[in-house]
Amino acid sequence: MTLDDILAGLFPNGSDIGVAGAMISGTAVLAGAGLVHVLGITRGQPLGVDEAIVLARRVIEIIKSGDRAPILFLVDSSSQRMSRRDELLGLSEYLAHLAKALLLAEAEGHRTVGLLYGGSAAGAFIATALATGTLVALPGAHPAVMDLPSMARVTKLPIDVLKAKAEATPVFAPGLENMVQTGGIHLVLDDQSPLAPQLAAILERPQAPDQRDRFGAERGGRRKAAEIADRVVMLAASAPQGAQHG
């Protein structure tokens, strides 16, 4: 589906959403849910310092408005822009700032929903799609935290070894199905049915703490994350008061 198809399906009564370069910004009214702020990155473009700071500023402006309306973040990107300029300007800090802005919006009462409809990878994926409170996708989306050739360069493991691991565990593998199995993506929307009611149903659910580790355990993609997180919380709660601050 194209971006125009998606917006028409989500907001059949029209919207005030524009695309400038690779960035999406605007508002729309969703039947049954009211005002929705719409942001995102599109056209398979990389996410660099320029895009990250503009998107983060827009999120902060939404928070300051006090309307607590949901934020829909549309994602179709490549990875972060790994140019010398972006790296020298502190790209990782810009990406972290955008991710923290989205986390703050969720904490301040704005439901944040990521909709992955194309590609995304690495830091760009983490700072946008994975930073939203609820991440959904359309069939055909193709996320990757890191592709296997890049993983081979970082880990110094042969590509054949990583391919074997990717077949054995979704944590090592790129792709939509694997990301769903690890719990990173909550659900895949039905692109053969109207999109607006599906988004409205997601927004109608009570706001809840991050459940990705539990989804991963239930789906068999990350069997230990939830258990380890629970143990850490339990140990922290049972520690002597002085030890917690020492």
C-alpha positions in Angstrom: 0.0 0.0 0.0 1.2 3.5 -0.8 1.2 6.3 1.8 -1.8 7.9 0.1 -3.7 4.6 0.2 -2.9 4.2 3.9 -4.0 7.8 4.8 -7.2 7.4 2.8 -8.0 4.1 4.5 -7.3 5.5 8.0 -9.0 8.8 7.5 -11.7 8.4 4.8 -13.2 11.8 5.6 -9.9 13.5 4.7 -7.0 14.9 6.7 -4.6 17.8 7.0 -1.4 15.9 6.6 1.5 17.0 4.5 4.8 15.5 3.3 7.9 17.6 3.2 10.9 15.8 1.9 10.9 12.6 3.8 8.8 13.8 6.8 5.1 13.4 7.4 3.3 15.9 9.7 -0.3 16.9 10.3 -3.6 16.0 12.0 -6.7 14.1 11.2 -10.0 13.0 12.8 -10.4 9.3 13.3 -14.0 8.1 13.5 -14.6 6.9 17.1 -11.3 8.3 18.4 -11.3 12.0 17.6 -8.2 14.1 16.8 -5.0 12.2 15.9 -1.6 13.8 15.4 0.2 12.1 12.5 4.0 12.2 12.1 6.5 10.0 10.4 9.2 9.3 7.9 8.5 8.0 4.4 9.8 7.2 1.0 12.4 4.8 2.4 14.6 7.6 3.4 17.3 7.4 6.1 16.8 9.2 9.4 19.4 11.8 10.0 20.0 14.7 12.4 17.9 17.1 10.5 14.8 14.8 10.3 15.2 13.6 13.9 15.3 17.1 15.5 12.3 18.3 13.5 10.3 15.3 14.4 11.3 15.5 18.1 10.4 19.2 18.1 7.0 18.4 16.7 6.4 15.7 19.4 7.4 18.2 22.1 5.0 20.8 20.7 2.2 18.2 20.8 3.0 17.4 24.4 2.9 21.1 25.3 -0.5 21.5 23.7 -2.0 19.5 26.5 -4.6 17.9 24.3 -3.5 14.3 25.1 -4.6 13.3 21.6 -2.9 10.1 20.2 0.1 10.3 18.0 0.3 8.0 15.0 3.9 7.6 13.7 4.1 6.2 10.2 7.4 4.5 9.3 8.9 3.7 5.9 12.7 4.4 6.1 16.0 2.8 5.7 18.5 3.0 8.6 19.9 6.1 10.1 21.9 8.4 7.8 25.5 7.3 8.4 27.2 10.3 6.8 30.3 11.9 8.2 28.3 15.1 8.8 25.6 13.3 10.8 28.0 11.3 12.8 30.2 14.4 13.7 27.0 16.3 14.8 26.2 13.5 17.2 23.6 11.4 15.3 23.2 9.0 18.2 22.2 11.8 20.5 19.6 13.1 18.0 18.1 9.7 17.7 18.0 9.2 21.4 16.3 12.6 21.8 13.6 11.6 19.3 13.0 8.3 21.1 12.8 10.0 24.5 10.4 12.6 23.1 8.0 9.8 22.0 8.4 8.0 25.4 7.6 11.3 27.2 4.5 11.7 25.0 3.3 8.3 26.1 4.0 9.1 29.8 2.1 12.4 29.4 -1.1 10.6 28.3 -0.7 10.6 24.5 -1.2 7.2 23.1 1.7 6.6 20.7 1.1 4.1 17.9 3.8 3.3 15.3 2.6 2.0 12.0 5.3 0.3 10.0 4.3 0.0 6.4 7.7 -0.2 4.6 11.2 -0.7 5.7 13.2 0.4 8.7 16.4 -0.7 10.3 19.0 -0.1 13.0 18.9 3.2 14.9 16.1 4.6 12.8 13.9 1.7 13.7 14.7 2.0 17.4 14.2 5.8 17.5 10.8 5.7 15.7 8.8 2.5 15.5 10.2 0.8 18.6 9.9 4.0 20.7 6.1 4.1 20.3 3.9 2.5 23.0 2.2 0.2 20.5 3.8 -0.9 17.2 1.7 -2.4 14.4 2.5 -3.2 10.8 1.0 -3.8 7.5 1.7 -6.9 5.4 4.8 -6.4 3.3 6.7 -4.3 5.9 10.3 -5.4 6.3 12.0 -4.3 9.6 15.5 -5.2 10.7 17.3 -4.2 13.8 20.5 -5.1 11.9 21.0 -7.0 8.7 23.1 -10.2 8.8 26.1 -8.8 6.8 26.3 -5.8 9.3 26.0 -8.2 12.2 28.8 -10.3 10.8 31.1 -7.3 10.7 30.3 -6.3 14.2 30.4 -9.7 15.9 33.2 -11.1 13.7 31.2 -14.3 13.2 30.9 -15.9 9.8 27.8 -15.0 7.9 26.9 -18.8 7.6 27.0 -19.0 11.4 24.6 -16.1 11.7 22.3 -17.4 9.1 22.0 -20.7 11.0 21.3 -18.8 14.2 18.7 -16.7 12.4 16.9 -19.9 11.4 17.0 -21.1 15.0 15.9 -18.0 16.8 13.9 -14.9 15.7 16.1 -12.6 17.7 18.9 -12.9 15.1 16.7 -12.7 12.1 15.3 -9.6 10.2 11.8 -9.6 8.7 8.2 -8.9 9.8 7.4 -12.4 11.0 10.4 -12.6 13.2 9.8 -9.2 14.7 6.2 -10.2 15.5 7.5 -13.4 17.2 9.9 -11.5 19.4 7.1 -9.2 20.5 8.5 -6.1 18.9 5.4 -5.7 16.8 2.1 -6.1 18.6 0.1 -7.2 15.6 -0.2 -7.1 11.8 -3.2 -5.2 10.4 -5.5 -6.7 7.8 -4.9 -4.7 4.7 -8.0 -6.3 3.1 -10.3 -4.7 5.7 -10.9 -1.1 6.5 -8.0 0.4 8.4 -9.8 3.1 10.4 -11.8 0.6 12.6 -8.6 -1.3 13.3 -6.7 1.8 14.5 -9.7 2.9 16.5 -9.8 -0.5 18.2 -6.1 -0.2 19.2 -6.7 3.3 20.6 -9.7 2.0 22.6 -7.6 -0.4 24.6 -6.5 0.9 28.0 -3.0 2.3 28.1 -0.7 -0.3 29.6 2.9 -0.7 30.5 5.3 -2.1 27.8 4.3 -5.7 27.2 6.9 -6.6 24.4 8.9 -8.9 26.6 5.7 -10.9 27.5 4.6 -11.0 23.9 8.0 -12.4 23.0 7.7 -15.1 25.7 4.1 -16.1 24.7 5.1 -16.3 21.0 8.3 -18.1 21.6 10.5 -15.5 20.1 12.1 -14.2 23.3 11.7 -16.9 26.0 13.8 -15.3 28.8 13.4 -11.5 28.6 10.2 -11.3 30.7 11.5 -13.7 33.2 14.8 -11.9 33.6 13.1 -8.5 33.9 10.8 -9.9 36.6 13.8 -11.2 38.5 15.6 -7.8 38.3 12.5 -6.0 39.6 12.1 -8.6 42.4 15.8 -8.3 43.5 15.6 -4.5 43.4 12.5 -4.5 45.5 13.9 -6.9 48.1 17.3 -5.1 48.4 18.0 -3.2 51.7 17.0 0.5 51.4 20.6 1.6 51.8 21.8 -0.7 49.1 19.3 0.8 46.6 20.9 4.2 47.0 24.5 3.1 47.7 
